[in-house]
Amino acid sequence: MSERKKEVVVLTGAGSIGLAIARRVGPRKHIVVADLHLENAEVSAKTLYNAGFESSSASVNISSRESILSLIKTAQEFGNITRFINAAGVSPSQASIEDILKVDLYGTAVLLEEFGKVIEKGGSGVIISSQSGHRLGVLSQEQSDLLAATPAEELLKLPFLQSGEIKDTLHAYQLSKRCNVLRVMFEAVNWGKKRARINSISPGIIITPLANDELNGLRGEEYRKMLDLCPAGRAGTPDEVAAVAELLMSERGAFISGSDFLMDGGVTASYWYGDLSPKNRK
């Protein structure tokens, strides 16, 4: 009788949110932590190991299909991929328009395509998107369909994603995050052919080292006002995001696929209809 292969969790992006999710879904599985910077992945994998998890590290550049395929090959050496978490991305305060589109938009699309091909029957995945996608405003149906279904290698050629059409890095980020949610809906159909599920979470301000930098940086006053005026009156924590991800990736969420979960303490609600609305700030 052959030995049953280990279940593998792949995490792209070795930050606080991804790690919190991996800890929820990783017991009795092998967790592969991948990051653009191998040293970050190694530190996170060691943290998991010292907390009792079986883990390893790898480097990945999610803007490269070749790099993603290499990561998949590495992960499959440990067993069958049954869980996938993407928490990798770049910030509109720290990256160019070109890099945001290449990593957050194109890279996420490729991850969804490639992991959808190898995810095991009954497996599940979660993409960490952002509240920003919910504050983009209305796109035309044609634009939404193009973001959802255009083959990944053609995405960056779309006319409305060209440099002259994008106002600034925040606009690029919003488009990328809207694309993430639409791609998840589109790819849920393909994942479903393998009886696997994929969903996204769109967090608001979650306290991480990057968020602390933002809160104390050039846009800090804007972020603090956002938190003060939103219904929750505070930022979120990685564990709160992980609690939702755990539901989505477990049997308790077995009827949920192709969905996005906005969890931002009501910031977006306040932006459209409350104290944060541009209409109310005039």
C-alpha positions in Angstrom: 0.0 0.0 0.0 1.5 3.3 -1.1 2.1 6.1 1.4 -0.4 8.9 1.2 1.2 12.1 -0.1 1.4 15.1 2.2 -1.0 18.0 1.7 0.8 21.2 0.8 -0.2 24.8 1.5 1.5 27.4 -0.7 1.8 30.9 0.5 3.0 33.7 -1.8 3.9 36.8 0.2 5.6 36.3 3.5 3.9 39.1 5.4 1.8 39.2 8.5 -1.6 38.5 6.9 -0.4 35.5 4.8 1.3 34.0 7.8 -1.7 34.4 10.0 -3.8 32.5 7.4 -1.1 29.8 7.0 -1.2 29.1 10.7 -5.0 28.6 10.6 -5.0 26.2 7.6 -1.5 24.6 7.9 -1.7 22.1 10.8 -0.8 18.5 9.6 0.3 20.0 6.2 3.5 21.2 4.7 3.6 24.9 4.3 5.8 26.4 1.5 6.4 30.1 2.2 7.4 32.0 -1.0 8.5 35.6 -1.3 10.3 37.8 -3.7 13.0 38.1 -1.1 14.2 34.6 -0.1 15.4 35.9 3.3 11.9 37.0 4.2 10.5 33.6 3.3 13.2 31.9 5.3 12.5 34.0 8.4 8.8 33.3 8.1 9.3 29.5 7.5 11.5 29.3 10.5 8.9 31.1 12.6 6.3 28.5 11.5 8.7 25.7 12.2 9.4 26.9 15.7 5.6 27.0 16.3 5.3 23.4 15.4 4.5 23.5 11.6 6.3 21.6 8.9 7.6 24.4 6.6 10.0 25.3 3.9 10.9 28.5 2.0 11.3 29.5 -1.6 11.7 32.6 -3.7 9.1 33.7 -6.3 8.6 36.7 -8.5 4.8 36.6 -9.1 5.2 39.0 -12.1 7.0 36.1 -13.9 5.1 33.0 -15.1 8.4 31.1 -15.2 9.0 31.9 -11.6 5.5 30.8 -10.6 5.9 27.5 -12.4 9.2 26.9 -10.7 7.5 27.5 -7.3 4.7 25.0 -8.2 7.3 22.4 -9.1 9.1 23.0 -5.8 5.9 22.7 -3.8 4.9 19.5 -5.5 8.1 17.8 -4.3 6.5 17.9 -0.8 3.1 16.5 -1.8 -0.2 17.6 -3.3 -1.2 21.3 -3.3 -4.5 21.5 -1.5 -4.4 25.1 -0.3 -3.2 28.3 -1.9 -2.8 31.7 -0.3 -1.7 34.8 -2.2 -0.8 37.7 0.0 1.9 39.2 -2.3 1.7 42.6 -3.7 3.1 46.1 -3.9 1.9 49.4 -2.3 0.8 52.5 -4.3 3.0 54.5 -2.0 6.1 52.5 -2.8 5.8 51.3 -6.4 5.4 52.7 -9.9 2.2 52.4 -12.0 4.1 49.8 -14.2 5.1 47.7 -11.2 1.7 47.8 -9.6 0.0 46.5 -12.8 2.7 43.9 -13.4 2.6 42.5 -9.9 -0.8 43.1 -8.5 -2.8 42.7 -11.7 -0.9 40.5 -14.1 0.9 38.5 -11.4 -2.3 37.6 -9.5 -4.0 36.6 -12.8 -1.1 34.2 -13.6 -1.2 32.7 -10.1 -4.9 32.0 -10.5 -4.3 30.4 -13.8 -1.4 28.2 -12.8 -2.5 27.1 -9.4 -6.0 26.4 -10.8 -4.3 23.8 -13.0 -2.6 21.9 -10.1 -4.9 22.4 -7.1 -6.2 19.0 -5.8 -9.8 18.0 -5.9 -11.5 19.5 -2.8 -8.8 22.1 -2.5 -9.3 25.8 -1.9 -7.5 29.1 -2.3 -7.8 32.7 -1.2 -6.5 35.9 -2.8 -5.8 38.9 -0.6 -7.1 41.9 -2.5 -7.9 45.3 -1.0 -10.7 47.7 -0.1 -9.3 50.0 -2.8 -10.9 48.0 -5.5 -14.3 48.8 -4.0 -13.7 52.5 -4.2 -12.8 52.6 -7.9 -16.3 53.5 -9.0 -18.3 51.9 -11.8 -16.6 50.3 -14.8 -18.4 49.6 -18.0 -19.6 46.0 -18.4 -17.1 45.6 -21.3 -14.2 46.8 -19.1 -15.3 44.4 -16.3 -15.5 41.5 -18.6 -12.1 42.2 -20.1 -10.5 42.4 -16.7 -12.2 39.2 -15.7 -11.6 37.0 -18.8 -8.7 38.3 -20.9 -5.9 35.8 -21.0 -3.2 36.9 -18.5 -0.6 37.4 -21.2 -2.9 39.9 -22.9 -4.1 41.8 -19.8 -1.5 44.6 -19.8 -2.3 45.4 -23.5 -5.9 46.5 -22.7 -6.4 50.1 -23.8 -7.7 51.4 -20.5 -4.6 50.0 -18.7 -2.1 52.1 -20.7 -0.1 54.8 -19.0 -2.0 57.7 -20.5 -5.3 56.3 -19.2 -4.2 55.8 -15.6 -4.0 58.9 -13.4 -1.6 57.8 -10.7 -0.4 54.9 -8.6 -3.5 54.8 -6.5 -5.7 54.5 -9.6 -3.4 51.7 -10.9 -3.8 50.0 -7.5 -7.6 50.3 -7.5 -7.8 48.9 -11.0 -5.5 46.0 -10.0 -7.6 45.1 -7.0 -10.9 45.4 -8.9 -9.3 43.0 -11.4 -8.3 40.6 -8.6 -12.0 40.3 -7.6 -13.2 39.8 -11.1 -10.5 37.3 -11.9 -11.4 35.3 -8.8 -15.0 35.1 -10.1 -13.9 34.1 -13.5 -11.4 31.5 -12.3 -13.8 30.0 -9.8 -15.5 28.4 -12.9 -12.2 26.8 -13.9 -11.3 25.7 -10.4 -14.8 24.3 -10.0 -14.1 21.8 -12.8 -11.6 20.2 -10.4 -14.1 20.6 -7.5 -11.8 23.2 -6.0 -12.8 26.7 -4.7 -11.2 30.1 -4.9 -12.3 33.3 -3.1 -10.9 36.7 -2.3 -10.8 39.0 0.7 -10.5 42.7 0.4 -9.1 44.0 3.7 -9.0 47.6 4.8 -6.2 49.0 7.0 -4.8 46.0 8.8 -2.0 46.6 11.3 1.2 45.2 9.8 4.7 46.7 9.6 3.8 48.2 6.2 0.6 49.7 7.6 2.5 51.2 10.5 4.9 52.8 8.0 1.9 54.2 6.1 0.2 55.5 9.2 3.4 57.3 10.1 4.3 58.4 6.6 3.3 61.1 4.1 -0.3 59.9 3.9 -0.6 59.1 7.6 -3.0 61.9 8.4 -5.4 60.7 5.7 -5.2 57.1 7.0 -5.8 58.1 10.6 -8.9 60.1 9.6 -10.1 57.1 7.7 -9.9 55.0 10.8 -11.4 57.7 13.1 -14.5 58.3 10.9 -15.3 54.7 9.9 -18.0 52.7 11.7 -15.5 50.4 13.5 -13.3 53.3 14.6 -10.1 51.3 14.4 -7.8 49.3 12.2 -8.0 45.5 11.8 -5.6 42.8 12.7 -4.1 39.9 10.6 -5.8 37.4 12.8 -9.2 38.9 11.9 -8.5 38.4 8.2 -7.2 34.9 8.9 -10.5 34.0 10.7 -12.4 34.8 7.5 -9.9 33.0 5.3 -10.0 29.9 7.5 -13.8 29.8 7.0 -13.5 30.2 3.3 -10.8 27.5 3.0 -12.4 25.0 5.3 -15.4 22.6 4.8 -17.5 25.1 6.6 -17.1 27.3 3.6 -17.7 24.5 1.1 -20.6 26.3 -0.7 -18.6 29.6 -1.2 -16.6 30.1 -4.4 -16.0 33.1 -6.7 -16.8 35.5 -3.9 -15.1 38.6 -2.5 -15.4 39.5 1.2 -14.9 43.2 2.0 -13.6 43.6 5.6 -12.6 47.2 6.2 -14.4 48.2 9.4 -17.0 50.0 7.3 -14.5 52.4 5.6 -15.9 51.8 2.2 -19.5 52.2 3.4 -18.5 55.5 5.0 -16.7 56.6 1.8 -19.8 56.1 -0.3 -22.5 57.1 2.2 -21.0 58.5 5.4 -18.5 61.0 6.9 -15.7 59.9 4.5 -17.8 60.6 1.4 -16.2 63.3 -0.8 -19.7 65.0 -0.9 -19.6 65.4 2.8 -16.1 66.7 3.0 -16.8 69.7 0.6 
